[in-house]
Amino acid sequence: MILGPSFPEELLMAYHIYPHWVPGGGLAVGDSVDSMVPRDADATSRSIFGYLNAYQDKTGKKLPVIVPITGDNLRKLCYLLEEDGWKVYPLDIMPYASSGSLYFSIATQLDNIMDSLTLRWQIPGTAKGLRRAAQKTTQAKTVLYRLFHDPDIHLNGIIRHYLATTYFYADDLTEWTKELECLGSTLRTTNHSTDSNRPGVLIIGSPVLFPNYKVPLLLEECGLEIVDFCSWITGKTQFVENMPPLPMFSRQKALRQLVAGSYSQESSGAFVQNQGLYTQAVQRLERTDLCGVILHILKGQIEYDFEADRLESLFAKRNLPVFRLETDYHDNDVEQLRIRLEAFSELLKQDMTSRT
């Protein structure tokens, strides 16, 4: 199991180890462990811990768990899982993406994790195996990217986000890619259109995780059209541009390039300056017609709040209003949020009218 997306799946696939991603997002499993997690734990960490707890109760098993540490909440989660008897493999991601030692540190830790997981291997797969795995993931992400940027296909933002999320639930990535291509062919023959009278917004910040679509559904109820998302889900599944093929030389060079490619676009809150998230925002502004932005902050994930000033300055250059929406997975604040969002929606509609 891997908690969160901040791990290069190609490394595991090179050994024919297919990861079980546990991104979080469930309200019920999060509520079930209230007494077992710190009070300041964010909703995602709670739901991850609750899922693992429910898995253990159901199967009686404790599988090896890889935990990419992208924030204090996951650091605490490592401790709780170890105390509960899980075999935990932490991947400690340094908070400075520009540090020259970042990629070396990650590559060394990956070596150690794979040594522990595979036991009889002293090295993390062959260069050939890594290249094949990288080709498989690149092909999958390329098909998804083309589907989202096909001018003949118009998808609702929630549907786009859901399709990106299914990348983490695919048992067979090759089969998933074929099914996605079939879906694209079907959609090209079907007329889908968005409501041009609804202001288009971008959701950025804390990841929105299926099945917890409280925020996107509320936005649509308030008259807003979700155009796209920027989070670690989209950062993980749509990063294919400028990704060079792995070198034909040694396994170590292939591994280092894999690490550099994966973590140069890391969009979690791991780094003091979240350049991956910022880059996504810049790309969306270049390709997408927006009326406003929703800055989504899950309570407890203050690392996404650190980026607020920089992101607001970026959007201000395009005269895009930003709505800061702090919430959790509960529905207690829905009506309060609805009042504020309806007012924001009316403001954007007035801006649309004045422009036309």
C-alpha positions in Angstrom: 0.0 0.0 0.0 1.1 3.6 -0.7 -0.3 6.5 1.2 -0.7 9.3 -1.2 0.7 9.6 -4.7 4.2 10.9 -4.0 6.0 7.7 -5.0 7.2 6.7 -8.5 5.0 3.7 -9.3 7.4 2.8 -12.2 9.9 1.6 -9.6 7.5 -0.9 -8.2 6.1 -2.0 -11.6 9.7 -2.8 -12.7 9.5 -5.6 -10.2 5.9 -6.6 -11.1 4.8 -5.1 -7.8 1.5 -3.3 -8.5 0.7 -0.7 -5.8 -2.5 -0.3 -3.9 -2.9 3.5 -3.6 -4.6 4.8 -0.4 -5.3 8.5 -1.1 -8.0 9.0 1.5 -11.2 10.9 1.0 -13.8 8.8 2.9 -15.9 10.5 5.6 -17.1 7.4 7.3 -13.7 5.7 7.8 -12.3 9.0 9.0 -14.9 9.4 11.6 -14.3 5.8 12.9 -10.8 6.7 14.2 -11.5 10.0 15.9 -10.2 8.7 19.2 -7.0 7.2 17.6 -5.5 10.1 15.7 -4.3 13.6 16.9 -7.0 16.2 17.2 -5.1 18.4 14.7 -4.9 15.6 12.0 -6.3 16.7 8.6 -9.3 15.0 7.0 -7.2 13.1 4.5 -4.9 11.6 7.1 -7.8 10.6 9.2 -9.5 8.8 6.3 -6.3 7.1 5.3 -5.8 5.8 8.9 -9.4 4.8 9.1 -9.2 2.9 5.8 -6.1 0.9 7.0 -7.8 0.2 10.3 -10.9 -1.1 8.5 -8.8 -3.2 6.1 -7.1 -4.8 9.0 -10.4 -5.5 10.8 -11.8 -7.1 7.6 -8.8 -9.1 6.5 -6.8 -9.6 9.6 -3.7 -8.6 7.6 -1.2 -5.8 7.9 0.5 -5.3 4.5 3.7 -3.3 4.0 2.9 0.4 3.9 5.0 3.0 2.0 4.5 6.5 3.4 5.9 9.4 1.3 6.1 12.0 4.0 4.8 15.2 2.5 3.7 17.0 5.7 3.5 16.7 9.5 0.3 14.8 9.4 1.8 11.9 7.5 4.8 12.0 9.7 2.5 11.5 12.7 0.7 8.8 10.8 3.9 6.8 10.4 4.4 6.8 14.1 0.7 5.7 14.8 1.0 2.9 12.2 4.2 1.6 13.6 2.8 1.7 17.1 -0.1 -0.4 15.8 2.2 -3.0 14.4 2.3 -2.1 10.7 5.5 -2.5 8.7 6.1 1.1 7.6 8.5 2.3 4.9 8.8 6.0 5.2 10.0 8.1 2.2 11.1 11.4 3.8 10.9 14.2 1.2 13.1 17.2 2.0 11.1 20.5 2.1 13.4 22.3 -0.4 12.8 21.3 -4.0 15.8 23.4 -5.2 18.3 21.6 -2.9 21.0 19.8 -4.9 20.8 16.9 -2.5 17.0 16.4 -2.8 17.1 13.9 -5.7 20.1 12.0 -4.3 18.3 11.7 -0.9 15.1 10.4 -2.5 17.0 7.9 -4.8 19.0 6.6 -1.9 15.8 6.1 0.2 14.1 4.3 -2.8 17.1 2.0 -3.0 16.7 1.1 0.6 12.9 0.6 0.4 13.2 -1.7 -2.6 16.0 -3.6 -0.8 13.7 -4.2 2.1 10.6 -5.1 0.0 12.3 -7.5 -2.4 14.9 -8.9 0.1 16.9 -10.9 -2.5 17.6 -7.9 -4.7 20.3 -5.4 -3.8 19.3 -2.9 -6.5 16.0 -1.4 -7.5 15.3 -3.3 -10.7 17.1 -3.2 -14.0 17.3 -0.2 -16.3 15.4 -2.2 -18.9 12.6 -2.9 -16.4 12.4 0.7 -15.3 12.2 1.9 -18.9 9.4 -0.5 -19.7 7.5 0.6 -16.6 8.1 4.3 -17.5 6.8 3.7 -21.0 3.6 2.1 -19.7 2.9 5.0 -17.3 3.8 7.6 -19.9 1.4 6.0 -22.4 -1.4 6.0 -19.9 -0.9 9.6 -19.0 -0.6 10.7 -22.6 -3.9 9.1 -23.5 -5.5 10.9 -20.5 -3.9 14.2 -21.5 -5.1 13.9 -25.1 -8.6 13.0 -23.9 -8.8 16.2 -21.8 -7.4 18.4 -24.6 -9.3 17.0 -27.5 -11.3 20.0 -29.0 -14.1 17.6 -30.0 -14.7 16.4 -26.5 -16.3 18.6 -23.8 -16.4 17.1 -20.4 -17.8 18.4 -17.1 -15.0 19.3 -14.7 -16.2 16.7 -12.1 -16.1 14.0 -14.8 -12.6 15.0 -15.8 -11.4 14.9 -12.3 -13.0 11.5 -11.7 -11.3 10.0 -14.8 -8.0 11.3 -13.5 -8.6 9.7 -10.1 -9.3 6.3 -11.7 -5.6 6.1 -12.5 -5.0 5.2 -8.9 -7.7 2.5 -8.9 -6.5 0.6 -12.1 -5.5 -3.0 -11.5 -4.0 -3.2 -14.9 -2.6 0.1 -16.3 -2.4 -1.2 -19.9 -6.1 -2.3 -19.8 -7.0 1.1 -18.2 -5.3 2.9 -21.1 -7.2 0.8 -23.7 -10.5 1.5 -22.0 -9.7 5.2 -21.9 -9.0 5.2 -25.6 -12.4 3.5 -26.2 -14.1 6.1 -24.0 -12.5 8.9 -26.1 -13.7 7.4 -29.3 -17.2 7.1 -27.9 -17.2 10.7 -26.6 -16.1 12.1 -30.0 -19.3 10.8 -31.5 -21.5 12.2 -28.8 -22.4 15.9 -28.4 -21.4 17.2 -25.0 -21.4 20.8 -24.1 -21.0 23.0 -21.1 -23.3 25.8 -20.0 -21.7 29.0 -21.3 -24.0 31.1 -19.0 -22.3 29.7 -15.9 -19.0 31.2 -14.7 -16.1 28.8 -15.2 -13.9 28.3 -12.1 -10.7 26.4 -11.3 -10.3 24.5 -8.0 -6.8 24.6 -6.7 -5.1 23.6 -3.4 -6.0 20.7 -1.2 -6.9 17.6 -3.2 -10.6 16.8 -3.7 -10.8 13.0 -3.3 -13.5 10.7 -4.6 -16.0 9.8 -3.1 -15.9 13.1 -1.1 -17.2 15.5 -3.8 -19.0 17.8 -1.4 -17.2 20.9 -2.6 -17.5 20.3 -6.4 -21.2 19.4 -6.1 -21.9 22.5 -4.0 -20.1 24.7 -6.5 -22.3 23.4 -9.3 -25.5 23.8 -7.2 -24.5 27.5 -6.7 -24.4 28.1 -10.4 -20.6 27.7 -11.1 -19.1 25.6 -13.9 -16.0 23.7 -12.8 -13.5 23.9 -15.6 -10.5 22.1 -14.1 -8.6 21.1 -11.0 -5.1 21.7 -9.8 -3.9 19.3 -7.1 -1.6 16.4 -6.6 -4.1 14.2 -8.5 -3.8 16.2 -11.7 -0.1 16.8 -11.1 0.5 13.0 -11.0 -1.7 11.9 -13.8 -1.2 14.7 -16.4 2.5 15.4 -16.2 3.7 14.1 -19.6 5.0 17.2 -21.3 8.8 17.5 -21.5 9.3 14.2 -19.8 12.3 12.6 -21.5 12.6 8.9 -22.0 14.8 7.1 -19.4 18.4 6.7 -20.6 19.6 3.4 -22.2 22.6 3.4 -19.9 22.9 2.2 -16.3 20.1 1.4 -13.9 21.4 4.2 -11.5 21.1 6.8 -14.2 17.6 5.6 -15.1 16.6 5.8 -11.5 18.1 9.3 -11.0 16.3 10.6 -14.0 13.0 8.9 -12.9 13.3 10.6 -9.5 14.2 14.0 -11.1 11.2 13.8 -13.5 8.7 12.7 -10.8 9.7 15.1 -8.1 10.4 18.2 -10.2 6.6 18.4 -10.7 5.6 17.2 -7.2 2.3 19.0 -6.3 1.7 17.9 -2.8 2.5 20.2 0.1 5.9 18.6 0.6 8.0 21.6 -0.3 8.3 25.0 1.3 7.6 26.5 -2.2 5.1 24.4 -4.1 6.4 24.9 -7.6 4.6 21.9 -9.0 1.2 23.4 -8.0 2.2 26.8 -9.2 3.3 25.4 -12.6 -0.1 23.7 -13.0 -1.8 27.0 -12.3 0.2 28.8 -15.0 -0.6 26.0 -17.5 -4.3 26.2 -16.8 -4.3 30.0 -17.3 -2.7 29.5 -20.7 -5.2 26.9 -21.9 -8.4 27.6 -20.0 -11.0 30.4 -20.1 -11.7 31.2 -16.5 -13.9 33.6 -14.6 -12.7 32.8 -11.0 -10.7 30.5 -8.8 -11.6 28.4 -5.7 -8.7 28.0 -3.3 -9.7 24.8 -1.5 -8.1 24.3 1.9 -8.9 21.2 4.0 -8.8 22.0 7.7 -5.4 21.0 9.0 -3.6 21.3 5.6 -2.1 24.7 6.2 0.8 23.9 3.8 -1.6 24.8 1.0 -2.4 28.1 2.7 1.3 29.0 2.5 0.9 29.2 -1.3 -2.1 31.5 -1.1 -0.3 34.8 -1.5 1.7 33.7 -4.5 -1.3 32.1 -6.2 -3.5 35.1 -5.6 -0.8 37.4 -7.1 -0.7 35.1 -10.2 -4.5 35.2 -10.6 -4.7 38.9 -10.0 -2.6 39.5 -13.1 -5.5 38.0 -15.0 -8.1 39.8 -13.0 -9.5 36.6 -11.6 -11.2 36.8 -8.2 -10.1 34.1 -5.7 -12.5 32.5 -3.2 -10.8 30.9 -0.2 -12.9 27.9 0.8 -11.8 26.2 4.1 -13.8 23.1 5.0 -13.6 19.4 6.0 -15.5 16.3 4.9 -18.5 17.0 7.1 -21.7 18.6 5.9 -22.2 20.8 8.9 -21.0 24.0 7.1 -22.7 23.4 3.7 -25.5 26.0 4.2 -23.0 28.6 5.4 -20.7 27.9 2.4 -23.7 28.0 0.1 -24.5 31.6 1.0 -21.0 32.7 0.4 -20.6 30.8 -2.8 -23.9 32.0 -4.2 -22.7 35.6 -3.6 -19.4 34.8 -5.3 -21.3 33.2 -8.3 -23.4 36.4 -8.7 -20.3 38.5 -8.6 -18.7 36.4 -11.4 -21.9 36.5 -13.4 -22.0 40.3 -13.2 -18.4 40.4 -14.4 -19.4 38.2 -17.4 -22.3 40.5 -18.2 -20.1 43.6 -18.1 -17.5 42.0 -20.4 -20.2 41.1 -23.0 
